[in-house]
Amino acid sequence: MAAKIKKGDKVVVLTGKDKGKKGTVLSVLPKENRALVQGVNIVKRHTKPSQTTTGGIVAREAAIELSNIAIEDPKTGKPTRVGFKTLEDGRKVRFAKASGETIDG
């Protein structure tokens, strides 16, 4: 099955503590069914000092379940479901079900 959410997509969080937040997908972890989204699901990690970094408490993004995020509609900016269609030139593209707008050019 083709991936509905890819790296670089603009997404909206549907549930959880960050509900309503928007961000860009940094990476997708398909085996775990999760994705890293910029500025969403921030957790604090206590890190040991090493030769390159000083130790301390570091805030960074944790992976979020794919079912809790949805692609942002290019036209309205609201969350939408994703469909696939084949264009006349034979390319398979993703499109927003709400507006019919294509997601990848």
VENNORDA-V368214 format. One record per residue. N is the residue number from 1. RES is the residue in one letter. PHI is phi in whole degrees, 0 to 359 (NA if undefined). PSI is psi in whole degrees, 0 to 359 (999 if undefined). OMEGA is omega in degrees with one decimal (NA if undefined). Layout:
n=N res=RES phi=PHI psi=PSI omega=OMEGA
n=N res=RES phi=PHI psi=PSI omega=OMEGA
This chain:
n=1 res=M phi=NA psi=138 omega=179.8
n=2 res=A phi=288 psi=150 omega=-177.9
n=3 res=A phi=285 psi=130 omega=178.5
n=4 res=K phi=275 psi=332 omega=178.0
n=5 res=I phi=240 psi=129 omega=-177.6
n=6 res=K phi=234 psi=167 omega=177.5
n=7 res=K phi=299 psi=134 omega=179.0
n=8 res=G phi=94 psi=351 omega=178.7
n=9 res=D phi=290 psi=148 omega=172.8
n=10 res=K phi=270 psi=125 omega=-176.5
n=11 res=V phi=232 psi=162 omega=177.4
n=12 res=V phi=239 psi=137 omega=178.3
n=13 res=V phi=278 psi=129 omega=-175.8
n=14 res=L phi=268 psi=324 omega=-176.2
n=15 res=T phi=220 psi=167 omega=175.2
n=16 res=G phi=98 psi=189 omega=-174.9
n=17 res=K phi=293 psi=337 omega=-179.3
n=18 res=D phi=256 psi=24 omega=-177.4
n=19 res=K phi=306 psi=132 omega=178.7
n=20 res=G phi=92 psi=344 omega=-179.7
n=21 res=K phi=289 psi=149 omega=177.6
n=22 res=K phi=244 psi=149 omega=179.4
n=23 res=G phi=195 psi=175 omega=179.2
n=24 res=T phi=255 psi=139 omega=179.5
n=25 res=V phi=288 psi=122 omega=178.9
n=26 res=L phi=274 psi=320 omega=176.2
n=27 res=S phi=199 psi=156 omega=178.7
n=28 res=V phi=243 psi=135 omega=178.3
n=29 res=L phi=248 psi=85 omega=-171.6
n=30 res=P phi=296 psi=327 omega=-179.0
n=31 res=K phi=293 psi=328 omega=-179.9
n=32 res=E phi=265 psi=355 omega=-178.3
n=33 res=N phi=60 psi=42 omega=-176.7
n=34 res=R phi=224 psi=166 omega=177.6
n=35 res=A phi=216 psi=153 omega=173.5
n=36 res=L phi=262 psi=124 omega=-178.9
n=37 res=V phi=242 psi=133 omega=-176.9
n=38 res=Q phi=297 psi=126 omega=176.3
n=39 res=G phi=77 psi=9 omega=-177.5
n=40 res=V phi=238 psi=144 omega=178.6
n=41 res=N phi=58 psi=52 omega=-180.0
n=42 res=I phi=286 psi=129 omega=177.2
n=43 res=V phi=235 psi=158 omega=179.4
n=44 res=K phi=254 psi=132 omega=179.8
n=45 res=R phi=241 psi=135 omega=176.2
n=46 res=H phi=269 psi=116 omega=-175.9
n=47 res=T phi=248 psi=145 omega=176.5
n=48 res=K phi=281 psi=147 omega=175.2
n=49 res=P phi=291 psi=143 omega=174.9
n=50 res=S phi=232 psi=186 omega=-179.5
n=51 res=Q phi=294 psi=329 omega=-176.6
n=52 res=T phi=265 psi=328 omega=-175.9
n=53 res=T phi=238 psi=150 omega=171.6
n=54 res=T phi=276 psi=151 omega=-178.6
n=55 res=G phi=285 psi=189 omega=177.0
n=56 res=G phi=127 psi=192 omega=-179.0
n=57 res=I phi=264 psi=121 omega=-177.7
n=58 res=V phi=245 psi=129 omega=176.5
n=59 res=A phi=266 psi=131 omega=177.7
n=60 res=R phi=207 psi=168 omega=-177.5
n=61 res=E phi=283 psi=141 omega=171.6
n=62 res=A phi=251 psi=160 omega=-178.5
n=63 res=A phi=292 psi=145 omega=178.9
n=64 res=I phi=240 psi=144 omega=-179.1
n=65 res=E phi=299 psi=137 omega=-178.1
n=66 res=L phi=298 psi=330 omega=-179.5
n=67 res=S phi=290 psi=345 omega=-178.7
n=68 res=N phi=265 psi=1 omega=177.6
n=69 res=I phi=233 psi=153 omega=177.7
n=70 res=A phi=222 psi=150 omega=178.4
n=71 res=I phi=297 psi=142 omega=176.9
n=72 res=E phi=277 psi=128 omega=179.9
n=73 res=D phi=297 psi=127 omega=-178.6
n=74 res=P phi=298 psi=333 omega=-176.8
n=75 res=K phi=274 psi=311 omega=-172.4
n=76 res=T phi=259 psi=337 omega=-177.1
n=77 res=G phi=84 psi=3 omega=178.6
n=78 res=K phi=266 psi=162 omega=178.7
n=79 res=P phi=293 psi=145 omega=179.6
n=80 res=T phi=216 psi=159 omega=173.3
n=81 res=R phi=276 psi=164 omega=-175.1
n=82 res=V phi=243 psi=137 omega=174.9
n=83 res=G phi=236 psi=172 omega=178.5
n=84 res=F phi=238 psi=142 omega=172.8
n=85 res=K phi=214 psi=156 omega=179.5
n=86 res=T phi=257 psi=128 omega=179.7
n=87 res=L phi=280 psi=172 omega=-178.4
n=88 res=E phi=300 psi=325 omega=-178.4
n=89 res=D phi=278 psi=6 omega=174.3
n=90 res=G phi=93 psi=358 omega=179.7
n=91 res=R phi=281 psi=141 omega=175.9
n=92 res=K phi=264 psi=121 omega=-176.9
n=93 res=V phi=235 psi=158 omega=174.3
n=94 res=R phi=270 psi=147 omega=176.4
n=95 res=F phi=221 psi=153 omega=179.0
n=96 res=A phi=280 psi=126 omega=-177.2
n=97 res=K phi=293 psi=328 omega=-176.7
n=98 res=A phi=292 psi=314 omega=-175.0
n=99 res=S phi=251 psi=344 omega=-177.3
n=100 res=G phi=83 psi=1 omega=-179.3
n=101 res=E phi=289 psi=139 omega=177.4
n=102 res=T phi=284 psi=144 omega=-176.8
n=103 res=I phi=268 psi=312 omega=176.1
n=104 res=D phi=259 psi=131 omega=-174.0
n=105 res=G phi=301 psi=999 omega=NA
